[in-house]
Amino acid sequence: MSITTFAVAGATGRLGRHVVDVLTERGHRVVPMSRATGVDVVTGQGLAEALTGAQVVIDVASWHSSDQEAATEFFRASARNLHAYGRQAGVARIAVASIIGADRATAGFLAAKRVHEELLLAGPLPVRVLRAAQFHEFVGQLLEWQPGDVAYVPELPTQLVACRVVAEELAGLAVAATVPGAPIPEIAGPRRETLAEAARLLGARRGVRVVGVDGAGMPDAEQAAAGAFLPGPHARLAGPTFREWLDAQP
């Protein structure tokens, strides 16, 4: 196996940590990029130095809130800088993690990810996109956003997937041979459920009562309820299920 030098944007984030682990385990050289390592994809600080010698950029940097406008500006700046500095450094390609259904989103964070995809794909460097279902880890975030012993979680269909599985798929996509005309690949978990169902499993362990709600008021809630953000027929489905993942947590 040839050794590749990867620069990972968002390396200290929820998904980024797994990407760094997977690449390291596979024997590649990894340059972690985040504000914690002195690299800012929005301002460009430290990017030139971090990308020197890198062959592939994996972009898993994300905005910290669901605000569409702020997230869009973050992704706009990061896409511009990764292309500009990457081209100067001789980077061969960028691989990026996106979200299943981003191409159909009209509002909220998913709409910002749609813009992110479009901007990256329009840039000078070749770009490979992997769309993933919501992470298993996202369920805990939903509960943490609502302090107290009751949490209201949408009864919206999903097919949750583990961050580690997404990281493995993205690392493979970054170095795989391209297939002209192939659809954008998707990765999701093996079981269809609702966010509220998964949250009840976690809530039972944390002493939180989860109340399912219809998702009214959420961006594109009608589309989501109809299954617009579920994986397509070409998606790769990979375990563990949310329950199996939860049982394996320390």
Backbone bond lengths (Angstrom), bond angles and torsions (degrees), N, CA, C in turn:
res aa  C-N    CA-C-N  psi(-1)  N-CA   C-N-CA  omega(-1)  CA-C   N-CA-C  phi
1 M - - - 1.464 - - 1.523 109.74 -
2 S 1.332 116.35 130.68 1.457 119.17 177.89 1.523 109.83 -77.00
3 I 1.328 114.84 145.99 1.465 120.67 -179.19 1.520 108.41 -92.14
4 T 1.314 115.93 129.14 1.465 122.64 179.97 1.518 108.74 -113.22
5 T 1.320 116.90 146.33 1.461 121.10 173.37 1.523 108.73 -96.11
6 F 1.317 115.64 117.69 1.459 123.01 -179.35 1.523 109.83 -107.13
7 A 1.319 116.72 136.48 1.458 122.07 168.00 1.532 106.72 -106.15
8 V 1.319 116.56 122.46 1.463 121.04 -174.39 1.525 109.86 -108.49
9 A 1.340 116.36 111.39 1.462 121.72 177.01 1.527 108.91 -82.79
10 G 1.330 116.35 127.90 1.464 120.33 -175.04 1.513 111.50 84.90
11 A 1.340 116.21 30.60 1.460 121.60 -171.37 1.522 114.53 -64.92
12 T 1.323 117.87 -21.69 1.462 119.42 -178.00 1.529 112.33 -100.64
13 G 1.329 116.70 5.56 1.464 120.46 -179.54 1.519 112.98 -83.00
14 R 1.328 115.44 -177.00 1.464 121.62 -175.81 1.531 111.73 -57.32
15 L 1.318 116.92 -48.24 1.462 120.59 178.49 1.520 111.75 -84.00
16 G 1.315 117.04 -36.56 1.457 121.44 -176.19 1.514 113.83 -58.55
17 R 1.330 117.15 -38.06 1.465 120.13 179.49 1.525 110.64 -60.49
18 H 1.333 115.64 -40.20 1.467 119.59 179.19 1.528 111.10 -69.46
19 V 1.332 116.95 -38.87 1.465 120.39 178.62 1.530 110.20 -60.30
20 V 1.330 116.76 -45.56 1.469 121.27 178.43 1.524 110.10 -60.04
21 D 1.331 117.23 -44.30 1.467 121.21 179.97 1.527 111.33 -61.50
22 V 1.347 116.64 -46.67 1.463 120.92 -177.71 1.525 110.65 -62.40
23 L 1.324 116.89 -47.58 1.468 120.42 -179.04 1.525 111.18 -62.80
24 T 1.320 116.68 -41.55 1.465 120.99 179.46 1.521 110.72 -63.89
25 E 1.336 116.27 -43.93 1.462 120.84 178.86 1.529 111.74 -62.40
26 R 1.321 116.55 -29.83 1.469 120.70 179.95 1.525 112.67 -86.23
27 G 1.326 116.65 4.49 1.452 121.11 173.26 1.510 116.18 87.45
28 H 1.336 117.79 11.11 1.464 120.41 -179.74 1.532 111.12 -86.13
29 R 1.312 114.88 162.33 1.461 120.28 172.26 1.527 108.11 -87.50
30 V 1.315 117.42 136.92 1.465 121.46 -175.53 1.530 110.22 -127.97
31 V 1.336 115.11 130.42 1.462 121.52 172.69 1.530 107.05 -109.89
32 P 1.341 118.11 105.40 1.464 120.00 -179.85 1.530 110.42 -73.93
33 M 1.330 115.40 131.76 1.468 120.02 179.57 1.524 109.52 -121.97
34 S 1.306 116.09 119.15 1.465 122.56 174.64 1.521 106.82 -164.12
35 R 1.298 116.58 170.57 1.467 118.16 177.85 1.520 110.88 -61.89
36 A 1.337 115.91 -30.11 1.466 119.96 179.19 1.529 111.96 -66.21
37 T 1.345 116.80 -24.75 1.465 120.24 178.64 1.527 111.57 -101.62
38 G 1.328 117.05 9.44 1.459 121.27 176.68 1.513 114.94 87.12
39 V 1.334 117.02 16.67 1.468 120.77 -179.56 1.526 108.87 -120.35
40 D 1.323 116.45 127.84 1.462 121.89 -178.83 1.522 108.83 -121.93
41 V 1.332 117.34 111.88 1.468 120.18 -176.45 1.523 111.82 -73.07
42 V 1.323 118.00 -15.09 1.468 120.82 179.50 1.523 111.33 -84.32
43 T 1.322 117.45 -47.28 1.461 120.95 -179.61 1.530 111.87 -87.45
44 G 1.321 116.48 -20.40 1.459 120.78 -176.29 1.513 113.74 89.57
45 Q 1.331 117.06 -2.66 1.468 120.67 -179.15 1.531 110.81 -58.50
46 G 1.328 116.54 126.24 1.459 121.50 175.74 1.518 115.45 78.34
47 L 1.343 118.06 -4.37 1.464 120.15 -175.45 1.526 112.48 -68.26
48 A 1.302 117.18 -43.88 1.466 120.05 -177.71 1.522 110.52 -58.46
49 E 1.325 115.95 -45.04 1.469 120.22 -179.25 1.533 110.83 -66.55
50 A 1.332 116.77 -43.54 1.471 120.80 -176.65 1.526 111.93 -65.62
51 L 1.332 116.97 -33.60 1.460 120.66 -175.80 1.526 113.51 -87.32
52 T 1.315 117.40 -7.03 1.465 120.02 179.00 1.531 110.03 -61.78
53 G 1.306 116.25 119.57 1.465 120.65 180.00 1.514 114.77 86.88
54 A 1.326 118.06 -6.14 1.462 120.44 179.74 1.520 110.27 -77.06
55 Q 1.320 115.76 140.36 1.461 120.85 177.37 1.523 112.39 -98.94
56 V 1.335 115.67 -31.70 1.461 120.97 -177.61 1.526 109.61 -135.91
57 V 1.331 116.25 137.23 1.466 121.88 171.44 1.528 108.10 -104.00
58 I 1.316 116.30 130.91 1.466 120.82 169.63 1.519 107.26 -109.39
59 D 1.318 115.81 118.83 1.466 121.81 -174.61 1.525 110.22 -103.15
60 V 1.331 115.54 105.31 1.471 120.59 174.51 1.531 109.79 -125.13
61 A 1.332 115.83 19.96 1.467 120.10 177.00 1.523 109.06 -71.37
62 S 1.327 116.36 141.45 1.460 119.38 -177.02 1.513 111.11 -142.73
63 W 1.318 114.12 159.63 1.466 121.15 176.96 1.526 108.64 -81.96
64 H 1.335 116.89 149.85 1.462 121.73 -169.88 1.525 114.86 -87.57
65 S 1.327 118.49 -2.04 1.467 119.32 178.49 1.518 109.07 -136.91
66 S 1.339 116.04 171.39 1.461 120.89 -176.87 1.524 113.03 -90.54
67 D 1.339 117.45 3.84 1.465 120.82 -179.02 1.528 110.03 -62.29
68 Q 1.325 117.14 120.60 1.469 120.96 -173.16 1.526 112.47 -63.57
69 E 1.318 116.80 -46.04 1.469 119.71 -175.51 1.522 111.59 -65.10
70 A 1.340 116.41 -46.16 1.463 119.89 -179.17 1.528 110.86 -65.61
71 A 1.343 116.02 -41.77 1.467 119.75 179.30 1.527 110.99 -64.07
72 T 1.325 116.41 -40.50 1.466 120.23 179.76 1.523 110.73 -62.46
73 E 1.316 117.15 -42.64 1.465 120.00 179.14 1.521 111.26 -64.84
74 F 1.340 116.25 -38.39 1.472 119.86 176.76 1.525 110.52 -61.10
75 F 1.333 116.38 -49.66 1.457 120.08 -177.54 1.532 112.00 -67.62
76 R 1.329 115.90 -33.55 1.463 119.31 178.24 1.534 110.32 -62.62
77 A 1.322 115.83 -46.40 1.464 120.38 -179.24 1.525 111.46 -68.35
78 S 1.319 117.41 -42.54 1.462 119.55 -177.48 1.524 111.22 -66.80
79 A 1.345 117.44 -40.74 1.472 120.43 178.51 1.527 110.58 -62.18
80 R 1.320 116.12 -45.11 1.467 120.47 -179.76 1.529 110.48 -60.63
81 N 1.325 116.75 -46.05 1.463 120.09 -175.80 1.526 112.90 -71.63
82 L 1.327 117.28 -39.33 1.467 118.90 179.90 1.528 110.45 -64.04
83 H 1.321 116.95 -39.03 1.463 119.64 176.47 1.534 111.20 -67.10
84 A 1.321 116.55 -48.39 1.466 120.11 -174.48 1.529 111.32 -64.89
85 Y 1.323 116.59 -52.01 1.463 119.65 -178.31 1.527 110.71 -72.18
86 G 1.325 116.89 -33.83 1.454 120.04 178.49 1.519 111.93 -64.89
87 R 1.304 115.71 -41.27 1.475 119.70 178.79 1.524 110.55 -63.74
88 Q 1.324 116.09 -43.84 1.468 120.07 178.93 1.526 111.58 -60.95
89 A 1.346 116.18 -33.83 1.465 120.97 -176.70 1.528 112.63 -85.43
90 G 1.335 117.25 -6.93 1.461 119.76 -179.29 1.516 114.13 81.62
91 V 1.334 117.28 23.89 1.469 121.35 177.17 1.528 109.29 -63.04
92 A 1.327 116.25 140.36 1.472 120.58 -176.93 1.525 112.57 -82.10
93 R 1.342 117.00 -36.25 1.462 118.92 -177.21 1.525 110.39 -164.38
94 I 1.326 114.86 166.65 1.465 123.05 174.25 1.524 107.88 -120.72
95 A 1.333 116.70 135.13 1.464 121.67 171.01 1.528 107.22 -115.52
96 V 1.314 116.94 134.01 1.464 120.40 -173.49 1.523 111.37 -131.73
97 A 1.315 115.80 143.03 1.468 121.69 174.73 1.517 109.28 -91.08
98 S 1.332 116.03 128.05 1.455 121.26 175.42 1.531 108.40 -124.67
99 I 1.321 116.65 -163.24 1.467 121.54 -173.77 1.521 109.42 -126.68
100 I 1.315 116.63 136.30 1.463 120.93 177.43 1.525 109.51 -57.40
101 G 1.324 116.01 129.01 1.460 121.14 179.88 1.509 113.96 93.81
102 A 1.340 117.54 -3.88 1.467 119.51 -179.23 1.519 111.54 -58.22
103 D 1.311 116.85 -34.32 1.472 120.58 -178.54 1.523 112.18 -69.13
104 R 1.343 117.50 -15.60 1.469 121.06 179.42 1.527 112.63 -106.24
105 A 1.313 117.63 -1.98 1.462 121.43 -175.22 1.524 111.54 -73.95
106 T 1.326 116.31 145.24 1.465 121.09 178.37 1.527 112.43 -119.23
107 A 1.338 117.55 -11.44 1.465 119.73 -176.36 1.524 109.69 -154.63
108 G 1.341 114.85 163.50 1.452 120.82 174.56 1.516 113.43 76.13
109 F 1.335 115.17 -163.98 1.460 122.05 -175.81 1.525 111.88 -61.30
110 L 1.330 117.28 -38.04 1.464 120.04 -179.87 1.521 111.68 -62.69
111 A 1.325 117.02 -36.31 1.462 119.84 176.98 1.525 110.58 -65.87
112 A 1.335 116.88 -34.25 1.463 120.40 175.43 1.526 110.30 -65.51
113 K 1.339 116.75 -38.33 1.467 119.92 177.59 1.531 111.10 -67.65
114 R 1.321 117.13 -31.60 1.466 119.63 175.92 1.532 109.93 -61.95
115 V 1.331 116.08 -45.34 1.466 120.53 177.06 1.533 110.06 -61.93
116 H 1.325 116.30 -40.21 1.463 121.45 178.99 1.532 110.48 -58.00
117 E 1.318 116.38 -49.29 1.471 121.20 177.47 1.532 110.80 -56.69
118 E 1.326 115.61 -49.39 1.468 120.50 -175.68 1.524 111.33 -61.25
119 L 1.332 116.78 -43.00 1.460 120.65 -178.39 1.527 111.14 -67.17
120 L 1.327 116.84 -42.74 1.458 119.65 179.29 1.526 110.82 -64.56
121 L 1.332 116.95 -44.86 1.463 120.80 -177.97 1.531 112.21 -66.56
122 A 1.324 116.98 -23.49 1.468 120.84 -179.32 1.523 113.05 -87.29
123 G 1.334 117.04 -6.03 1.459 120.54 -176.16 1.512 113.62 -80.00
124 P 1.328 117.20 176.40 1.465 121.72 -174.16 1.528 115.08 -73.38
125 L 1.336 118.21 -25.22 1.460 120.62 -178.76 1.532 110.63 -89.93
126 P 1.337 117.96 147.71 1.472 119.73 173.50 1.528 110.26 -61.49
127 V 1.327 116.36 139.87 1.465 121.77 -177.05 1.518 109.95 -129.26
128 R 1.325 116.19 135.95 1.455 122.63 174.19 1.524 108.50 -116.51
129 V 1.316 115.70 128.50 1.464 122.22 -176.41 1.519 109.72 -109.23
130 L 1.320 116.52 134.85 1.466 122.28 170.50 1.518 107.64 -118.92
131 R 1.326 116.27 120.26 1.463 120.07 176.02 1.526 109.37 -95.58
132 A 1.319 115.92 128.09 1.463 121.86 -176.90 1.519 110.91 -117.24
133 A 1.327 115.56 152.63 1.462 120.78 170.90 1.530 108.78 -70.55
134 Q 1.318 116.39 171.77 1.468 119.71 174.97 1.522 109.39 -59.60
135 F 1.320 115.57 145.43 1.458 120.81 -178.17 1.527 111.90 -77.36
136 H 1.327 116.17 151.63 1.470 120.31 169.27 1.530 109.94 -52.33
137 E 1.326 115.83 -40.61 1.466 121.34 -176.01 1.533 112.32 -64.18
138 F 1.327 117.73 -20.14 1.465 121.76 -178.71 1.531 111.71 -66.70
139 V 1.327 116.53 -27.79 1.467 119.94 -177.43 1.528 110.87 -63.72
140 G 1.325 116.21 -42.16 1.460 119.34 177.64 1.516 111.49 -63.23
141 Q 1.323 116.05 -35.82 1.461 120.26 178.04 1.524 110.86 -62.99
142 L 1.335 116.63 -39.74 1.463 120.19 178.48 1.533 111.35 -59.62
143 L 1.324 116.57 -38.90 1.464 119.90 179.09 1.525 111.35 -73.21
144 E 1.327 116.23 -37.57 1.470 119.91 -178.22 1.525 112.21 -68.43
145 W 1.332 117.07 -25.79 1.461 120.35 177.37 1.530 112.20 -68.69
146 Q 1.337 116.98 -14.32 1.467 121.39 -176.44 1.531 109.54 -124.90
147 P 1.318 117.48 82.29 1.461 119.69 -178.81 1.524 111.28 -60.81
148 G 1.315 115.91 144.05 1.461 120.89 -178.03 1.513 110.61 123.08
149 D 1.335 115.87 -173.29 1.467 119.53 -175.25 1.529 113.05 -102.70
150 V 1.354 116.61 9.97 1.464 121.10 174.77 1.528 108.26 -133.02
151 A 1.333 116.58 134.83 1.464 120.52 178.30 1.522 108.80 -131.45
152 Y 1.310 116.22 139.54 1.468 122.41 179.34 1.526 108.05 -105.46
153 V 1.321 114.80 118.26 1.465 120.67 -172.78 1.527 109.22 -127.87
154 P 1.328 118.18 135.64 1.466 120.87 -176.82 1.534 113.14 -63.90
155 E 1.315 114.75 141.42 1.472 121.44 173.99 1.532 108.64 -86.97
156 L 1.309 115.93 54.26 1.463 121.35 -178.00 1.523 109.84 -100.53
157 P 1.339 117.43 139.44 1.461 119.48 -176.65 1.528 111.91 -70.32
158 T 1.321 114.77 143.92 1.452 120.94 -180.00 1.525 108.50 -152.34
159 Q 1.304 116.07 172.92 1.464 121.38 176.65 1.522 107.17 -141.39
160 L 1.326 114.30 72.08 1.453 123.36 -170.09 1.529 112.88 -55.29
161 V 1.329 115.17 145.65 1.463 120.99 -177.68 1.530 108.75 -135.81
162 A 1.325 116.33 150.40 1.462 120.94 -179.24 1.526 110.81 -77.37
163 C 1.313 116.60 141.76 1.470 121.76 177.43 1.525 111.56 -54.69
164 R 1.315 116.67 -41.24 1.464 120.62 -178.37 1.531 110.21 -60.06
165 V 1.317 117.95 -40.79 1.464 121.87 179.88 1.530 110.21 -64.63
166 V 1.318 116.73 -42.05 1.470 120.96 178.31 1.525 110.03 -63.31
167 A 1.324 116.62 -42.20 1.464 120.77 179.58 1.529 110.68 -61.24
168 E 1.321 117.46 -42.22 1.468 121.32 178.98 1.530 110.86 -63.08
169 E 1.327 115.78 -43.11 1.463 120.29 -179.12 1.532 110.89 -66.49
170 L 1.310 116.46 -41.90 1.466 121.11 -178.44 1.535 110.72 -66.89
171 A 1.328 116.46 -41.30 1.463 120.18 178.44 1.527 110.66 -61.97
172 G 1.334 116.14 -39.30 1.460 119.87 178.06 1.519 112.25 -68.49
173 L 1.320 116.54 -41.88 1.463 121.46 179.84 1.528 111.12 -61.74
174 A 1.322 116.53 -36.04 1.459 121.40 -175.79 1.524 112.83 -62.53
175 V 1.336 116.84 -25.81 1.467 119.39 -177.03 1.529 112.73 -117.31
176 A 1.321 118.15 -2.18 1.467 121.42 -176.71 1.525 111.32 -73.39
177 A 1.326 115.14 156.80 1.467 120.08 173.65 1.524 108.81 -68.01
178 T 1.315 117.02 142.41 1.465 120.45 -179.57 1.527 110.48 -81.37
179 V 1.328 114.43 150.34 1.466 121.17 176.86 1.530 106.98 -116.56
180 P 1.322 118.00 106.15 1.474 120.26 -177.06 1.524 111.65 -56.18
181 G 1.341 115.77 132.90 1.458 121.00 176.88 1.515 115.30 81.00
182 A 1.328 117.77 -2.17 1.473 120.31 -179.93 1.526 109.59 -69.94
183 P 1.340 117.65 146.23 1.466 119.29 176.94 1.520 111.14 -67.59
184 I 1.327 116.08 159.18 1.468 120.00 176.40 1.526 107.95 -60.58
185 P 1.341 118.41 125.20 1.465 120.22 -176.06 1.524 112.72 -68.00
186 E 1.322 114.52 151.35 1.461 121.90 178.60 1.531 109.25 -128.36
187 I 1.321 115.60 148.96 1.461 121.88 176.19 1.531 107.83 -132.01
188 A 1.321 116.40 131.97 1.464 121.00 -179.33 1.521 108.95 -147.62
189 G 1.326 115.46 168.97 1.450 120.37 178.19 1.514 111.74 -78.01
190 P 1.337 117.15 172.66 1.463 121.22 -173.64 1.523 114.93 -84.46
191 R 1.337 117.81 -8.93 1.467 119.49 -172.38 1.523 111.09 -126.45
192 R 1.323 115.64 130.03 1.453 120.36 174.93 1.532 109.00 -85.92
193 E 1.306 116.80 131.86 1.459 122.87 179.86 1.521 107.59 -154.83
194 T 1.317 117.59 -179.65 1.454 119.64 173.89 1.521 109.12 -102.37
195 L 1.322 114.90 158.40 1.465 119.05 176.83 1.526 110.79 -57.95
196 A 1.331 116.32 -38.71 1.465 119.83 -179.26 1.533 111.48 -64.85
197 E 1.341 117.69 -39.51 1.464 120.59 177.74 1.523 110.94 -58.71
198 A 1.323 115.69 -48.87 1.466 119.65 179.47 1.526 110.53 -63.11
199 A 1.326 116.57 -41.83 1.466 120.21 -178.78 1.523 111.66 -63.58
200 R 1.331 117.72 -32.26 1.471 120.20 178.03 1.525 111.02 -64.82
201 L 1.338 116.32 -37.73 1.462 119.39 178.06 1.531 110.63 -63.08
202 L 1.333 115.96 -45.31 1.461 119.50 179.24 1.518 111.20 -71.18
203 G 1.339 116.28 -40.29 1.465 120.27 -179.94 1.516 112.35 -59.80
204 A 1.333 117.46 -36.88 1.465 121.16 179.76 1.527 110.79 -61.51
205 R 1.298 117.09 -30.77 1.470 121.18 -179.96 1.517 112.24 -82.66
206 R 1.317 115.45 -22.75 1.467 119.41 -177.37 1.524 113.37 -103.35
207 G 1.312 116.72 1.08 1.454 120.20 -177.93 1.512 113.06 72.67
208 V 1.332 116.52 31.44 1.465 121.93 179.67 1.525 108.72 -115.36
209 R 1.332 116.38 127.85 1.464 120.21 176.41 1.525 108.29 -85.81
210 V 1.317 116.50 124.59 1.461 121.67 -177.57 1.524 109.81 -100.95
211 V 1.329 115.54 125.35 1.460 122.16 177.85 1.520 108.16 -108.62
212 G 1.312 116.69 122.81 1.456 120.49 178.95 1.519 111.72 -76.16
213 V 1.310 117.09 136.63 1.467 122.61 177.24 1.525 108.36 -126.57
214 D 1.336 116.33 168.60 1.469 119.18 -172.25 1.527 114.95 -84.91
215 G 1.313 117.67 -3.45 1.460 120.18 177.98 1.510 114.13 84.00
216 A 1.330 117.66 4.77 1.458 121.02 179.52 1.528 110.13 -55.73
217 G 1.321 116.02 136.80 1.448 120.67 179.77 1.516 113.25 93.03
218 M 1.326 117.20 -15.60 1.465 119.96 176.32 1.527 109.54 -78.33
219 P 1.332 118.01 150.51 1.462 119.82 177.71 1.526 111.56 -58.31
220 D 1.331 116.12 130.68 1.467 122.36 176.82 1.530 112.89 55.14
221 A 1.341 117.03 34.57 1.469 120.68 -177.60 1.526 111.80 -61.39
222 E 1.329 117.10 -37.54 1.464 119.56 179.99 1.525 111.04 -64.02
223 Q 1.324 115.70 -44.53 1.461 120.54 176.99 1.521 110.85 -60.64
224 A 1.340 115.50 -44.98 1.465 120.34 -178.33 1.519 111.06 -61.98
225 A 1.335 116.91 -42.96 1.464 121.13 -179.69 1.524 111.25 -62.66
226 A 1.329 116.10 -29.99 1.466 120.89 -179.87 1.526 112.25 -84.61
227 G 1.330 116.97 0.57 1.460 120.32 176.52 1.511 115.35 90.70
228 A 1.344 117.71 16.03 1.465 120.74 -176.20 1.522 113.01 -65.45
229 F 1.332 117.25 -20.94 1.460 120.17 -176.86 1.530 112.49 -108.28
230 L 1.340 115.12 19.75 1.460 120.77 174.20 1.531 109.40 -88.78
231 P 1.330 118.06 158.23 1.469 120.24 -178.89 1.519 112.46 -63.16
232 G 1.332 115.47 148.39 1.455 121.28 178.16 1.518 111.44 -83.52
233 P 1.328 117.00 178.24 1.470 121.30 -176.35 1.521 114.28 -64.97
234 H 1.341 117.15 -20.73 1.466 119.37 -179.52 1.524 112.37 -92.34
235 A 1.328 118.54 0.87 1.462 121.78 -175.95 1.528 111.37 -67.26
236 R 1.315 115.83 147.30 1.466 120.74 170.41 1.523 107.53 -88.23
237 L 1.326 116.18 129.22 1.462 121.94 179.03 1.523 108.75 -107.35
238 A 1.323 115.74 129.36 1.463 119.21 -175.12 1.523 110.29 -144.23
239 G 1.326 115.74 136.83 1.456 121.88 177.34 1.519 111.15 -77.57
240 P 1.318 114.95 175.87 1.453 128.52 11.39 1.532 113.13 -81.89
241 T 1.330 114.99 162.67 1.456 119.34 170.04 1.528 108.11 -68.66
242 F 1.326 115.62 169.35 1.463 118.42 179.29 1.523 110.64 -61.83
243 R 1.329 118.70 -42.44 1.469 121.05 -179.53 1.533 110.47 -62.81
244 E 1.333 116.69 -44.26 1.464 120.22 179.59 1.524 110.85 -62.99
245 W 1.320 115.94 -42.01 1.462 120.44 178.35 1.531 110.28 -62.76
246 L 1.326 115.80 -43.79 1.466 120.99 -178.37 1.527 110.34 -63.95
247 D 1.319 116.90 -41.11 1.470 121.09 179.96 1.528 111.65 -64.09
248 A 1.330 116.53 -26.02 1.465 120.29 -177.95 1.530 112.67 -87.04
249 Q 1.335 117.43 -7.46 1.470 119.89 -179.23 1.518 110.88 -73.92
250 P 1.338 117.20 142.71 1.478 120.99 -179.93 1.515 111.12 -65.60
